[in-house]
Amino acid sequence: MNNTSKSSSFLGLKTYFENKDLLLQFTQREITNETKGSAMGAAWLVLKPLFLLGLYVFVFGYIFDGKFSERPEETQQIHAIGIFVGLNVIHFLADILGTCPRCVVDNSGLVKRTVLPLELLPVSQVGKAGFEFLVTSTLMIVGLLVFGLVPGVNALWFFPLTISLIFLGLGIAYLLATIGVYFRDITQVTQVASMGLLFASAVFYSVDMLKQTPVAWSILQFNPALILIDAFRSTILWNEPLHFGTQLVYYFAFCISTYILGFFVFEKNKKKFADHM
């Protein structure tokens, strides 16, 4: 086989497929742990984002009179859902930033005593975050229909954009899982990073508004979360086609590069993890 084991069985995809049942069990465990001990259990996975959606519609749709654009179809309610779209992406990434630095360390027993494919530990965390992302996205679509906006054909870009987000999340998860073994304080750094990501990703303001501040735009235009949120809004809310300019090409290249880098960093270090437990 060689060529670095055929690039580690094509960047881990073979491992995911061969261990899909075990990966599913790990992901289900992470999802269950999210609501473990609560009386309503898994119902909170729907009720919590539903409550947040209602809260954003009330606060940003009825109290604040904000807008992302001058489009006539952008009602106050649609503006609130636009914020919800951005927060959905940020929550996905923040979930990974919060859980993945300790996903190997917290499973030290498995790392030391089994031949478990260690890749499944960070991947299951991304699986849990991805499941919650899809639940919340479904509620978002329902909200759009309730407020009279039927997503057009360009909303189908949701699927490739979501796949790109998952690869970005996997790359980050691999990197953080590796760093977390050697540097336990990384969780403190990621908490700050999550907050910074929220305000640097055009969740509460439009990209056009950001462009009016050249200094900020010169830096934040390279934020992949900002590019993705803007793409989700333009395709789902406004039924606009994706414009494959330099920024979007950069975004997709960034996602794939982050995944490849994260995977190989994890692969190179995973045999040493047990020595640092």
C-alpha positions in Angstrom: 0.0 0.0 0.0 2.5 2.7 1.1 2.7 6.3 0.0 2.2 7.0 3.7 -0.4 4.2 3.8 -2.2 5.7 0.8 -2.3 9.0 2.6 -3.5 7.3 5.8 -6.3 5.5 3.9 -7.4 8.7 2.1 -7.4 11.1 5.0 -9.2 8.9 7.5 -12.4 8.3 5.4 -11.7 4.6 5.3 -11.4 4.5 9.1 -14.8 6.3 9.4 -16.5 3.8 7.0 -14.9 0.7 8.5 -15.9 1.8 12.0 -19.2 3.5 11.2 -21.2 1.5 13.8 -18.7 2.3 16.6 -18.6 5.9 15.4 -22.4 6.1 15.6 -22.3 4.6 19.1 -19.8 7.2 20.2 -21.8 10.0 18.6 -25.0 8.8 20.3 -23.2 8.7 23.6 -22.1 12.3 23.2 -25.6 13.4 22.2 -27.1 11.5 25.2 -24.6 13.0 27.6 -25.7 16.5 26.5 -29.1 16.0 28.2 -28.2 13.3 30.7 -30.1 13.6 34.0 -32.7 16.0 32.7 -36.4 15.0 33.0 -37.2 15.6 29.3 -34.0 14.1 27.9 -33.5 14.3 24.2 -36.5 16.6 23.8 -34.3 19.5 24.9 -32.3 19.1 21.7 -35.4 20.5 19.9 -36.9 22.6 22.7 -33.7 24.6 23.5 -33.1 25.9 19.9 -36.8 26.4 19.5 -36.9 28.6 22.6 -33.8 30.5 21.3 -35.4 31.0 17.9 -38.5 32.4 19.5 -36.4 34.7 21.8 -34.4 36.1 18.8 -37.6 36.7 16.8 -39.1 38.6 19.8 -36.0 40.6 20.7 -34.5 41.3 17.2 -37.8 41.1 15.3 -40.1 43.2 17.5 -37.9 45.2 19.9 -34.9 46.1 17.7 -35.4 47.4 14.2 -32.2 46.0 12.6 -31.7 44.9 9.0 -29.0 43.2 7.1 -30.0 44.8 3.8 -32.6 47.1 2.1 -34.4 44.2 0.5 -38.2 44.6 0.8 -38.6 40.9 1.7 -36.4 41.3 4.8 -39.0 41.7 7.5 -38.0 42.1 11.2 -38.8 38.4 11.7 -36.5 37.4 8.7 -33.8 39.6 10.2 -34.1 37.7 13.5 -33.8 34.4 11.6 -30.7 35.8 9.8 -29.1 36.3 13.2 -30.2 32.7 14.1 -28.4 31.5 11.0 -25.2 33.0 12.1 -25.5 31.8 15.7 -26.1 28.3 14.4 -22.7 28.3 12.7 -21.0 29.8 15.7 -22.6 27.3 18.1 -21.3 24.4 15.9 -17.8 25.8 16.0 -18.0 26.8 19.7 -19.1 23.3 20.6 -16.0 21.9 19.0 -13.8 24.5 20.6 -15.3 23.7 24.0 -15.2 19.9 23.9 -12.4 18.7 21.6 -9.4 19.9 23.6 -10.2 17.3 26.3 -11.8 14.5 24.2 -8.7 12.4 24.2 -7.6 13.2 27.8 -11.1 12.5 29.2 -11.0 9.0 27.6 -7.5 8.1 28.9 -8.8 4.6 29.8 -9.7 3.9 26.2 -6.4 5.4 24.9 -4.3 3.2 27.2 -6.2 -0.1 27.1 -7.8 -0.6 23.7 -6.9 -0.6 20.1 -9.7 1.8 19.4 -9.1 4.0 16.4 -8.5 7.2 18.3 -9.7 9.3 15.3 -13.3 8.4 16.5 -12.9 10.5 19.6 -12.8 14.0 18.0 -15.0 12.8 15.1 -17.8 11.8 17.5 -17.6 15.3 19.0 -18.1 16.8 15.5 -20.9 14.3 14.9 -22.7 15.5 18.0 -22.2 19.2 17.0 -23.3 18.4 13.5 -26.5 16.6 14.7 -27.4 19.7 16.7 -26.6 21.9 13.8 -29.0 20.0 11.5 -31.8 20.0 14.2 -31.4 23.8 14.6 -31.3 24.3 10.8 -34.5 22.4 10.4 -36.2 24.7 12.9 -34.8 27.6 11.0 -36.4 26.5 7.8 -39.7 25.9 9.6 -39.4 29.5 11.0 -38.9 30.9 7.5 -42.0 29.0 6.3 -44.1 30.3 9.2 -43.1 33.9 8.4 -43.9 33.4 4.7 -40.5 33.0 3.1 -40.2 29.9 1.0 -36.5 29.1 0.3 -35.7 29.0 -3.4 -33.6 26.6 -5.4 -30.3 28.4 -4.3 -31.1 27.2 -0.8 -29.8 23.8 -1.9 -26.3 25.3 -1.5 -27.0 24.6 2.2 -25.8 21.0 1.7 -22.4 21.6 0.2 -21.8 24.5 2.5 -22.7 22.3 5.5 -20.3 19.6 4.3 -17.5 22.3 4.1 -18.4 23.3 7.6 -18.1 19.7 8.8 -14.6 19.3 7.2 -13.6 22.6 8.8 -14.9 21.3 12.2 -13.1 18.0 11.8 -9.8 19.8 11.1 -10.2 22.0 14.1 -11.2 19.0 16.3 -8.1 17.0 15.3 -5.8 19.9 16.0 -7.4 20.7 19.4 -7.6 17.1 20.5 -3.8 16.8 19.8 -2.9 20.1 21.5 -5.1 19.2 24.5 -3.0 16.2 25.3 0.2 18.2 25.6 -1.2 21.6 26.8 -4.2 21.2 29.1 -4.8 24.9 29.4 -5.9 25.1 25.8 -9.6 24.9 27.0 -9.1 28.4 28.6 -7.8 29.7 25.2 -10.7 28.2 23.3 -13.3 29.8 25.6 -11.9 33.2 24.7 -11.7 32.2 21.1 -15.4 31.3 21.0 -16.4 34.7 22.3 -14.1 36.4 19.8 -15.5 34.3 17.0 -19.0 35.4 17.9 -18.3 39.1 17.4 -15.9 38.7 14.5 -18.3 36.7 12.3 -21.0 39.3 11.3 -23.7 37.5 13.3 -25.4 40.7 14.5 -24.4 43.0 11.6 -24.1 42.7 7.8 -20.9 42.1 5.8 -21.7 45.3 3.9 -21.6 47.3 7.1 -18.2 45.7 7.9 -16.8 46.7 4.5 -17.5 50.3 5.4 -14.7 50.0 8.1 -11.6 49.2 5.9 -9.3 48.4 8.8 -11.7 45.8 10.3 -12.6 44.4 6.9 -8.9 44.0 5.9 -8.6 41.5 8.8 -12.0 39.9 9.2 -12.5 39.2 5.5 -10.3 36.1 6.1 -12.6 34.8 8.8 -14.0 31.6 7.4 -17.0 31.7 9.7 -17.9 35.2 8.4 -17.7 34.0 4.8 -19.9 30.9 5.5 -22.5 32.8 7.5 -22.8 35.4 4.7 -23.1 32.5 2.1 -25.8 30.8 4.2 -27.8 34.0 4.4 -27.6 35.0 0.8 -28.6 31.6 -0.5 -31.2 30.6 2.1 -32.8 33.9 2.9 -32.4 35.8 -0.3 -32.2 32.9 -2.9 -29.0 34.4 -4.4 -26.5 32.1 -6.2 -23.1 31.6 -4.7 -20.6 34.0 -6.2 -17.4 32.0 -6.7 -15.0 34.9 -6.2 -11.6 34.9 -4.5 -13.2 35.0 -1.0 -15.3 31.9 -1.5 -12.4 30.0 -3.2 -10.3 30.9 -0.2 -13.0 29.6 2.2 -13.2 26.2 0.6 -9.4 25.9 0.3 -9.2 26.9 4.0 -11.7 24.2 5.0 -9.9 21.4 3.1 -6.4 22.6 4.2 -7.5 22.7 7.9 -8.9 19.2 7.6 -5.7 17.8 6.0 -3.5 19.6 8.5 -5.5 18.5 11.5 -5.7 14.9 10.4 -2.0 14.5 9.8 -1.0 16.3 13.0 -3.4 13.9 14.9 -2.0 10.8 13.0 1.6 11.8 13.7 1.0 12.2 17.4 -1.6 9.6 18.4 0.9 6.8 19.2 2.4 9.1 21.8 -0.9 10.0 23.6 -0.8 7.2 26.1 2.6 8.4 27.3 1.1 11.8 28.3 -2.1 10.5 30.1 
